[in-house]
Amino acid sequence: MPVKRYFLVALLALALLVAGCNTKPSSPAAGTGAKIKVAATIMPLADMVSQIGGNRVQVITLLPPGSSPHTFEITAPQMKDLAGATLLVQVGGGLDEWAGKFAAAAGPGLQIINLGQGLVAPGANPHIWLDPVLVRDQLAPKVAGALVALDPEHKDYFETNLKKWQQQLTALDREIQAGLAPFAGYTFIEFHPAWFYFARRYHLQELASVEEKPGQEPSAAELANIVQTASSKGKPPVFIEPQFNPQAARTLAAEYGGRVLTLDPLGGGPGAPTTYIDLMRRNLETMIEAFR
């Protein structure tokens, strides 16, 4: 090969090499197809992200099945496994503050969305996801907005998924309304104050809680007071939860002849629903059975 031609070929190869070295890898928002890695504190939030994010997200649930978000402590192995997440979705309101440890370890690149902000006052009841209308009108749009901010090229995709899921939530709301309409005003005793927003939405009454604060067992005097109140209210059902020891609730129900049934605010465990809508439908079935 003539020297001049060889020189030109070498120069071209060098230029291509330099150009390749200077090319920066695209971010997920720039359309490489990489998924947004999202950490959600509880299953209902994780499903919310999955429904809206679709194939654009990789979602991890922080709370293990069977655990209570009120008492859970995140572990070092979990924080290591979750490295690389770009979005943390939590309820806030004192329910899952333990997620702050993960946020601190993840560094400044992690975006955090607190779904309870603006809905839950400090010290108020944080169980907002148990009201499907709040989920449809308040929580889901917040999640969609966070995903759009991270991946603006797929805004239409996220917004289409949001609308589809909101339609399913509307159908769920109507189903619950129809199922519980015959029992408007009925009372129940819950294990801990998880069902405030649900009861308010569907015209039920929380008569009492076995544990006003998770992990704080009632005194004998408190149990006696609940028994007296329940006996005068037609022996309402007692709803326990799979995340808590049911012994105190069973003892209480036995004192006045009340039925004990299980409501699950979190799902995700063995044999439990793994989507929010399926979870709420199963809880609806349990409530109808209890009130009949």
C-alpha positions as CSV (number, residue, x, y, z in Angstrom):
1,M,0.0,0.0,0.0
2,P,1.4,3.4,-0.9
3,V,2.7,5.4,2.1
4,K,0.2,8.2,1.5
5,R,-2.8,5.9,1.2
6,Y,-1.7,4.0,4.3
7,F,-1.4,7.3,6.2
8,L,-4.9,8.3,5.3
9,V,-6.4,4.9,6.4
10,A,-4.6,5.1,9.7
11,L,-5.7,8.7,10.2
12,L,-9.4,7.7,9.5
13,A,-9.2,4.8,12.0
14,L,-7.7,7.0,14.6
15,A,-10.6,9.6,14.1
16,L,-13.2,6.8,14.5
17,L,-11.5,5.6,17.7
18,V,-11.5,9.0,19.2
19,A,-15.1,9.6,18.3
20,G,-16.1,6.3,19.9
21,C,-14.2,7.2,23.1
22,N,-15.9,10.6,23.3
23,T,-19.5,9.1,23.0
24,K,-21.2,9.1,26.4
25,P,-23.7,6.4,27.2
26,S,-27.3,7.5,27.1
27,S,-29.4,7.8,30.2
28,P,-32.7,5.9,30.4
29,A,-34.5,9.2,29.7
30,A,-32.5,9.5,26.5
31,G,-34.1,6.5,25.0
32,T,-31.6,3.6,25.2
33,G,-34.3,1.2,26.4
34,A,-32.8,0.9,29.9
35,K,-35.5,0.6,32.5
36,I,-35.9,3.0,35.5
37,K,-35.1,1.2,38.7
38,V,-37.7,2.0,41.3
39,A,-37.8,1.0,45.0
40,A,-41.3,1.1,46.6
41,T,-41.8,0.6,50.3
42,I,-44.9,-1.6,50.1
43,M,-46.6,-3.9,47.6
44,P,-49.6,-1.6,46.7
45,L,-47.1,1.2,45.8
46,A,-44.9,-1.2,43.8
47,D,-47.9,-2.4,41.8
48,M,-48.9,1.2,41.2
49,V,-45.5,1.9,39.7
50,S,-45.7,-1.3,37.6
51,Q,-49.1,-0.5,36.3
52,I,-48.1,3.0,35.2
53,G,-44.5,2.4,34.3
54,G,-45.1,-0.9,32.4
55,N,-42.1,-2.2,30.6
56,R,-40.2,1.0,31.3
57,V,-39.6,0.3,34.9
58,Q,-37.9,-2.3,37.1
59,V,-39.7,-2.3,40.5
60,I,-38.5,-3.6,43.8
61,T,-40.6,-3.9,47.0
62,L,-38.7,-3.1,50.1
63,L,-41.1,-4.5,52.7
64,P,-40.8,-8.3,52.9
65,P,-44.1,-10.3,52.8
66,G,-45.6,-10.7,56.3
67,S,-43.8,-7.7,57.8
68,S,-45.4,-4.6,59.1
69,P,-44.2,-1.3,57.7
70,H,-44.7,0.2,61.2
71,T,-42.0,-1.9,62.8
72,F,-39.7,-3.0,59.9
73,E,-36.1,-2.1,59.8
74,I,-34.3,-2.1,56.4
75,T,-31.1,-4.3,56.4
76,A,-27.7,-3.7,55.0
77,P,-28.0,-6.6,52.3
78,Q,-31.2,-4.9,51.1
79,M,-29.5,-1.6,50.7
80,K,-26.8,-3.3,48.7
81,D,-29.3,-5.1,46.5
82,L,-31.1,-1.9,45.7
83,A,-28.0,0.0,44.6
84,G,-28.7,1.8,41.3
85,A,-32.3,2.7,42.0
86,T,-33.2,6.2,40.7
87,L,-36.6,6.6,42.3
88,L,-38.0,5.8,45.8
89,V,-41.7,5.7,46.3
90,Q,-43.0,5.9,49.9
91,V,-46.2,6.7,51.7
92,G,-44.7,8.9,54.4
93,G,-46.8,10.1,57.3
94,G,-44.8,8.0,59.7
95,L,-45.6,4.7,58.1
96,D,-42.3,3.9,56.3
97,E,-39.8,6.4,57.5
98,W,-37.3,3.5,57.7
99,A,-36.9,4.0,54.0
100,G,-34.9,7.1,54.8
101,K,-31.9,4.9,55.6
102,F,-31.9,3.6,52.1
103,A,-32.3,7.0,50.7
104,A,-29.3,8.3,52.7
105,A,-27.2,5.3,51.5
106,A,-28.2,5.7,47.9
107,G,-26.8,9.2,47.6
108,P,-27.9,12.4,46.0
109,G,-28.9,10.9,42.7
110,L,-32.0,9.2,44.1
111,Q,-35.3,10.9,43.5
112,I,-37.9,10.5,46.3
113,I,-41.7,10.8,46.0
114,N,-43.7,11.0,49.2
115,L,-47.2,10.2,48.3
116,G,-48.7,11.3,51.6
117,Q,-47.3,14.8,51.3
118,G,-50.2,17.2,51.2
119,L,-52.7,14.4,52.1
120,V,-51.5,13.3,55.5
121,A,-50.9,15.7,58.3
122,P,-48.1,15.0,60.8
123,G,-49.2,12.4,63.2
124,A,-52.3,11.6,61.2
125,N,-53.4,8.2,59.8
126,P,-51.1,7.3,56.8
127,H,-53.1,4.4,55.3
128,I,-54.2,6.5,52.3
129,W,-53.7,3.7,49.7
130,L,-56.7,1.8,51.1
131,D,-59.0,4.4,49.5
132,P,-59.2,3.6,45.8
133,V,-60.5,7.0,44.9
134,L,-57.5,8.7,46.6
135,V,-55.3,6.3,44.7
136,R,-56.9,7.1,41.4
137,D,-57.1,10.9,41.8
138,Q,-54.1,11.7,44.0
139,L,-51.5,9.0,44.3
140,A,-51.3,7.5,40.8
141,P,-50.9,10.9,39.1
142,K,-48.0,11.7,41.4
143,V,-46.3,8.5,40.4
144,A,-46.9,9.2,36.7
145,G,-45.4,12.7,37.1
146,A,-42.3,11.3,38.7
147,L,-41.8,8.8,35.9
148,V,-42.3,11.4,33.3
149,A,-39.7,13.6,34.9
150,L,-37.2,10.8,34.8
151,D,-38.1,9.6,31.3
152,P,-39.7,12.5,29.4
153,E,-39.4,10.7,26.0
154,H,-42.0,8.2,27.2
155,K,-44.5,10.7,28.6
156,D,-47.4,9.5,26.3
157,Y,-46.7,5.9,27.3
158,F,-46.9,6.7,31.0
159,E,-50.0,8.8,30.7
160,T,-51.8,6.2,28.6
161,N,-51.0,3.6,31.2
162,L,-52.2,6.0,33.9
163,K,-55.5,6.5,32.3
164,K,-56.1,2.8,31.7
165,W,-55.3,2.0,35.4
166,Q,-57.5,4.9,36.6
167,Q,-60.4,3.4,34.6
168,Q,-59.8,0.1,36.4
169,L,-59.8,1.9,39.8
170,T,-63.1,3.6,38.9
171,A,-64.6,0.1,38.2
172,L,-63.1,-1.1,41.5
173,D,-64.7,1.9,43.4
174,R,-68.1,1.2,41.9
175,E,-67.8,-2.5,42.8
176,I,-67.0,-1.7,46.4
177,Q,-69.8,0.8,46.6
178,A,-72.3,-1.7,45.3
179,G,-71.0,-4.5,47.6
180,L,-71.1,-2.4,50.8
181,A,-74.2,-0.3,50.1
182,P,-76.5,-2.6,52.1
183,F,-74.2,-2.3,55.1
184,A,-73.9,1.5,55.3
185,G,-73.4,2.6,58.9
186,Y,-72.2,-0.9,60.0
187,T,-69.5,-1.0,62.7
188,F,-66.3,-3.0,63.0
189,I,-63.3,-3.4,65.2
190,E,-59.9,-3.4,63.5
191,F,-56.6,-4.6,64.8
192,H,-55.0,-1.3,64.3
193,P,-56.3,1.9,62.7
194,A,-55.6,0.9,59.1
195,W,-59.1,1.3,57.6
196,F,-60.0,4.9,58.4
197,Y,-59.9,6.2,54.8
198,F,-61.7,3.1,53.5
199,A,-64.4,3.4,56.1
200,R,-64.9,7.1,55.5
201,R,-65.2,6.5,51.7
202,Y,-67.7,3.6,52.0
203,H,-69.8,4.8,54.9
204,L,-68.7,2.3,57.6
205,Q,-67.7,3.0,61.2
206,E,-64.6,2.1,63.0
207,L,-65.8,1.2,66.5
208,A,-62.4,0.6,68.1
209,S,-58.9,-0.6,67.5
210,V,-57.3,-3.5,69.4
211,E,-53.9,-1.8,69.2
212,E,-54.1,2.0,68.8
213,K,-50.4,1.9,68.1
214,P,-48.8,-1.0,66.3
215,G,-46.9,-3.3,68.7
216,Q,-48.5,-1.7,71.8
217,E,-50.8,-4.3,73.2
218,P,-54.0,-3.1,75.0
219,S,-54.3,-3.2,78.8
220,A,-56.9,-5.3,80.5
221,A,-58.9,-2.2,81.2
222,E,-58.8,-1.1,77.5
223,L,-59.9,-4.6,76.4
224,A,-62.8,-4.5,78.9
225,N,-63.9,-1.1,77.6
226,I,-63.9,-2.4,74.0
227,V,-65.9,-5.5,75.0
228,Q,-68.5,-3.4,76.7
229,T,-68.8,-1.0,73.7
230,A,-68.9,-3.9,71.2
231,S,-71.6,-5.8,73.2
232,S,-73.9,-2.7,73.0
233,K,-73.3,-2.4,69.2
234,G,-74.6,-5.7,68.0
235,K,-71.4,-7.7,68.3
236,P,-69.4,-6.3,65.3
237,P,-66.8,-8.3,63.6
238,V,-63.1,-8.0,64.5
239,F,-60.7,-7.7,61.6
240,I,-57.2,-9.0,62.1
241,E,-54.2,-8.6,59.8
242,P,-51.7,-11.2,58.6
243,Q,-48.8,-8.9,59.6
244,F,-49.7,-9.0,63.3
245,N,-50.1,-11.6,66.1
246,P,-53.9,-12.1,66.3
247,Q,-54.1,-13.4,69.9
248,A,-55.3,-10.2,71.5
249,A,-58.0,-9.7,68.9
250,R,-59.2,-13.3,69.2
251,T,-59.3,-13.0,73.0
252,L,-61.4,-9.8,72.6
253,A,-63.8,-11.3,70.1
254,A,-64.3,-14.4,72.3
255,E,-65.4,-12.1,75.2
256,Y,-68.5,-10.9,73.4
257,G,-69.0,-13.5,70.7
258,G,-67.8,-11.5,67.7
259,R,-66.5,-13.1,64.5
260,V,-62.8,-12.8,63.6
261,L,-61.9,-12.4,59.9
262,T,-58.7,-11.3,58.2
263,L,-58.3,-8.1,56.2
264,D,-54.9,-7.5,54.5
265,P,-53.8,-3.9,53.9
266,L,-50.5,-4.9,52.2
267,G,-50.8,-8.2,50.3
268,G,-47.8,-9.8,48.6
269,G,-47.4,-12.7,51.0
270,P,-47.8,-16.5,50.2
271,G,-51.2,-17.0,48.8
272,A,-52.0,-13.3,49.0
273,P,-52.9,-11.0,46.1
274,T,-50.0,-9.5,44.3
275,T,-51.8,-6.6,42.7
276,Y,-53.6,-3.7,44.4
277,I,-56.9,-4.3,42.7
278,D,-57.0,-8.0,43.5
279,L,-56.0,-7.2,47.1
280,M,-58.9,-4.7,47.5
281,R,-61.4,-7.1,45.9
282,R,-60.4,-9.9,48.4
283,N,-60.9,-7.4,51.3
284,L,-64.3,-6.5,49.9
285,E,-65.3,-10.1,49.9
286,T,-64.2,-10.5,53.5
287,M,-66.2,-7.4,54.6
288,I,-69.3,-8.6,52.9
289,E,-69.0,-12.0,54.5
290,A,-68.4,-10.3,57.9
291,F,-71.4,-8.0,57.7
292,R,-73.8,-10.6,56.5
